[in-house]
């Protein structure tokens, strides 16, 4: 196995494009290194992107945030502006593993591991985040929900890798929230995850809503019908019930040791409702 640590996006693209389908990107390594040690993967090439400046920085740009692919969960949690502007995204990132894992795990690694139960992905999808993806044909931007195509499968082409995430400019009276249910109190894989992002007008009516669910389908899903159920309402009980029903209807879970499909479907509605209440309360507080 060959290890490379380029210092430019172009250098990483060149290595990955020449390494063929067995090349892998190392951002935080909390998934990749475990898979290597377990013998689950045996890449010919590992490209460490942490020396590329763009992957290690958080910056504001035209009212939005750009978060590098190798920025850690711990660094996100210590960034006061992102934490206050996108609390749901940060609380999702802070649920990945232990304190030690937090010092390494990254948003890009969590996304590109392509687990349906990834914690940060529903929060990023709810936030309408986009990925900056570099490749042999240049840079392109892709909605987070379009990156994973199935468990362990990505839409990225040969030589492509995620450089950064873009969180859009935050409108007034807007907020997000993320919740998950796990069998244990800490460090477990989500049975269900729910991310909700809401905006309100001056009269308190919902003007925008995105609801995303994890661990209830082969990929994290954006439930447009659930968001639509909240539009034009004050997110009262009737609207939340309609939203929960739409969330449950979108579920396509499996039975496994963490929960049955029936249980996951029920919990999806409950968590989406709770996350929506938290997001609505936060939006009203920021005014």
Secondary structure, DSSP 8 states (H G I E B T S, - for coil): -EEE--SSHHHHHHHHHHHGGGEEEESS-TTHHHHHHHTS---SEEEE-TTSGGGG-EEEETTEEEEETT-BHHHHHT-HHHHHH-HHHHHHHTTSS-HHHHTT-BHHHHHHTT-TT-HHHHHHHHTT-EEEEEETTEEEEEEGGGTEEETTEE---TT-EEEEEEE----TTEEEEEEEE-SSSSS---SEEEEEEEEE-TTS-EEEEEEEEESSSSS-EE-HHHHHTTTTS---HHHHHHHHHHHHHH-----BTTB-HHHHHHHHHHHHHHHHHHHHHHHHHH-
